[in-house]
Amino acid sequence: MNGQFVNLGNPRALQLLWLLVPLAALFAYDLRRRQRVLRLFVARSLLDDVSPRRSIRRPIVKFTVLLAGLAVLIFALARPRWDPKEIELEQQGQNLLFVLDVSNSMRARDVDPSRLEAAKAAIRTLVNALPAGNQVGLLAYAGSAELKCPITPNYTHFLSVLERTTYNTVDVGGSNLGDAIDKATREVFGLSEAPTTAKSDAGRKKPAVGETVMKGEAAAPKETPNVLIILTDGENHEGYAKEMAEKAHRLGVAIYIIGLGSTAGAPIPIEVDGKMTTLKFKGQEVITKLDDASLRRIVESIPSRSGYLPAGTSNVDLVDIYNRVISKQGAERKRLRYTVWQEKFQLFVGLGMVLIVLSTFISEQRAAPKAEVAR
């Protein structure tokens, strides 16, 4: 419990209260105009004789009741709620870290509208379809990797960060997937291999030249709820992506790579001095291709919980991939506590309607004297 006893589910609706200010100003102007018009035709001393039931206070009361009814209805739109209760639910979920290539080659438009925008659209669609219990994060990389959104259950925040992620969000140019996988494993998921001690190395007998080394069956890698979903065109990889992927797998991370772009290649559109052109090197137009072979090699030696999909120039359906494959990998059970508020807006809707109806029964004139009624 956070100490709150009253809460608004949609506080932004209260901004509509400002609409009542010009409404009140229009009423004041109309009331003053009516009084001025009446005085043009009837002398002030004769007003009570000509219009004995005339009242200035009653129109104000009538309008005030109407205005109060509208204010109460607007407050109902803000969804007032109270009487909070805490409940505890058990959910299954994964930590899905999206590793997004933002290098210049992702500007190519062989995928509509571009490789990067198609990748972002696929991520957005998946996150909007994810069931509760999962957490998502975003790591952007080019020549280096930068964590844009840590693992979080807040999908709205994640999507706002994704929207702002573009080609210029990583300072170093290039395309170093190995660095991105390493950063994801160590810094985002907090996993690392235990270093081999010097003592154990010293006590181990080294095989003689030509001696057959007998290897026992390797222990099965542990499973964790951590999943890497990499979206890239695979071109110009620097460093050690294959080695980092194998290390991440040993530590229990599932790795899925989506390859974007055509193997035939496409030019890279860029803007120079306000005009669109294509990237050139030594006067020759640069053509960027999907490096299918490199991406395939990264996961070919990983026996399980991994995969590579060459999406090519098609818009990838990450929701289908998640439902068929990723969702079945290493989810963990979490006990989550939620605060549930009792919605009470119905009370204010009723009160607002009563006030509005009541205002229609309030006359703008004083009641007639009893003697006049008797006649």
ChimeraX attribute file (.defattr): number of C-alpha atoms within 10 A of each C-alpha:
attribute: neighborCount
match mode: 1-to-1
recipient: residues
	/A:1	10
	/A:2	6
	/A:3	6
	/A:4	9
	/A:5	11
	/A:6	12
	/A:7	17
	/A:8	20
	/A:9	14
	/A:10	13
	/A:11	13
	/A:12	10
	/A:13	15
	/A:14	16
	/A:15	11
	/A:16	14
	/A:17	14
	/A:18	10
	/A:19	10
	/A:20	14
	/A:21	12
	/A:22	10
	/A:23	12
	/A:24	14
	/A:25	11
	/A:26	12
	/A:27	15
	/A:28	13
	/A:29	11
	/A:30	12
	/A:31	14
	/A:32	12
	/A:33	12
	/A:34	10
	/A:35	11
	/A:36	11
	/A:37	10
	/A:38	13
	/A:39	14
	/A:40	9
	/A:41	9
	/A:42	14
	/A:43	11
	/A:44	11
	/A:45	9
	/A:46	11
	/A:47	15
	/A:48	12
	/A:49	11
	/A:50	11
	/A:51	12
	/A:52	14
	/A:53	14
	/A:54	16
	/A:55	14
	/A:56	13
	/A:57	11
	/A:58	15
	/A:59	18
	/A:60	15
	/A:61	15
	/A:62	19
	/A:63	19
	/A:64	15
	/A:65	21
	/A:66	21
	/A:67	20
	/A:68	17
	/A:69	24
	/A:70	20
	/A:71	20
	/A:72	23
	/A:73	23
	/A:74	20
	/A:75	23
	/A:76	25
	/A:77	21
	/A:78	20
	/A:79	20
	/A:80	21
	/A:81	18
	/A:82	15
	/A:83	13
	/A:84	19
	/A:85	11
	/A:86	10
	/A:87	10
	/A:88	10
	/A:89	10
	/A:90	11
	/A:91	15
	/A:92	15
	/A:93	22
	/A:94	22
	/A:95	23
	/A:96	21
	/A:97	25
	/A:98	23
	/A:99	24
	/A:100	26
	/A:101	31
	/A:102	28
	/A:103	27
	/A:104	19
	/A:105	31
	/A:106	29
	/A:107	22
	/A:108	26
	/A:109	21
	/A:110	22
	/A:111	23
	/A:112	14
	/A:113	12
	/A:114	20
	/A:115	27
	/A:116	29
	/A:117	18
	/A:118	21
	/A:119	23
	/A:120	20
	/A:121	17
	/A:122	17
	/A:123	23
	/A:124	18
	/A:125	13
	/A:126	18
	/A:127	20
	/A:128	12
	/A:129	12
	/A:130	17
	/A:131	12
	/A:132	11
	/A:133	19
	/A:134	23
	/A:135	22
	/A:136	21
	/A:137	26
	/A:138	27
	/A:139	26
	/A:140	26
	/A:141	30
	/A:142	29
	/A:143	22
	/A:144	20
	/A:145	26
	/A:146	19
	/A:147	19
	/A:148	18
	/A:149	20
	/A:150	16
	/A:151	20
	/A:152	17
	/A:153	16
	/A:154	12
	/A:155	18
	/A:156	12
	/A:157	12
	/A:158	21
	/A:159	20
	/A:160	11
	/A:161	14
	/A:162	22
	/A:163	12
	/A:164	10
	/A:165	20
	/A:166	18
	/A:167	19
	/A:168	12
	/A:169	15
	/A:170	21
	/A:171	13
	/A:172	14
	/A:173	15
	/A:174	20
	/A:175	26
	/A:176	24
	/A:177	32
	/A:178	23
	/A:179	21
	/A:180	26
	/A:181	28
	/A:182	21
	/A:183	20
	/A:184	27
	/A:185	24
	/A:186	13
	/A:187	13
	/A:188	19
	/A:189	20
	/A:190	9
	/A:191	17
	/A:192	14
	/A:193	10
	/A:194	6
	/A:195	6
	/A:196	8
	/A:197	8
	/A:198	8
	/A:199	8
	/A:200	8
	/A:201	10
	/A:202	9
	/A:203	8
	/A:204	8
	/A:205	7
	/A:206	10
	/A:207	9
	/A:208	8
	/A:209	6
	/A:210	6
	/A:211	8
	/A:212	8
	/A:213	9
	/A:214	6
	/A:215	6
	/A:216	6
	/A:217	6
	/A:218	6
	/A:219	7
	/A:220	10
	/A:221	14
	/A:222	11
	/A:223	17
	/A:224	18
	/A:225	21
	/A:226	25
	/A:227	29
	/A:228	25
	/A:229	23
	/A:230	24
	/A:231	26
	/A:232	28
	/A:233	33
	/A:234	27
	/A:235	23
	/A:236	19
	/A:237	18
	/A:238	15
	/A:239	13
	/A:240	15
	/A:241	22
	/A:242	21
	/A:243	15
	/A:244	20
	/A:245	26
	/A:246	20
	/A:247	19
	/A:248	26
	/A:249	24
	/A:250	18
	/A:251	19
	/A:252	21
	/A:253	28
	/A:254	25
	/A:255	25
	/A:256	21
	/A:257	23
	/A:258	20
	/A:259	26
	/A:260	31
	/A:261	32
	/A:262	22
	/A:263	15
	/A:264	10
	/A:265	16
	/A:266	20
	/A:267	19
	/A:268	21
	/A:269	19
	/A:270	15
	/A:271	10
	/A:272	10
	/A:273	6
	/A:274	7
	/A:275	7
	/A:276	10
	/A:277	14
	/A:278	15
	/A:279	18
	/A:280	14
	/A:281	7
	/A:282	6
	/A:283	7
	/A:284	9
	/A:285	14
	/A:286	17
	/A:287	15
	/A:288	24
	/A:289	22
	/A:290	25
	/A:291	21
	/A:292	20
	/A:293	9
	/A:294	16
	/A:295	25
	/A:296	18
	/A:297	13
	/A:298	22
	/A:299	23
	/A:300	14
	/A:301	12
	/A:302	18
	/A:303	12
	/A:304	14
	/A:305	19
	/A:306	23
	/A:307	20
	/A:308	19
	/A:309	16
	/A:310	21
	/A:311	19
	/A:312	20
	/A:313	19
	/A:314	15
	/A:315	17
	/A:316	21
	/A:317	14
	/A:318	21
	/A:319	19
	/A:320	11
	/A:321	14
	/A:322	16
	/A:323	12
	/A:324	10
	/A:325	13
	/A:326	24
	/A:327	17
	/A:328	11
	/A:329	20
	/A:330	21
	/A:331	20
	/A:332	16
	/A:333	13
	/A:334	14
	/A:335	11
	/A:336	11
	/A:337	12
	/A:338	13
	/A:339	12
	/A:340	13
	/A:341	18
	/A:342	15
	/A:343	17
	/A:344	15
	/A:345	21
	/A:346	14
	/A:347	13
	/A:348	20
	/A:349	18
	/A:350	14
	/A:351	17
	/A:352	24
	/A:353	16
	/A:354	14
	/A:355	20
	/A:356	20
	/A:357	13
	/A:358	14
	/A:359	20
	/A:360	13
	/A:361	9
	/A:362	15
	/A:363	13
	/A:364	18
	/A:365	15
	/A:366	14
	/A:367	12
	/A:368	10
	/A:369	10
	/A:370	8
	/A:371	7
	/A:372	7
	/A:373	8
	/A:374	6
	/A:375	5
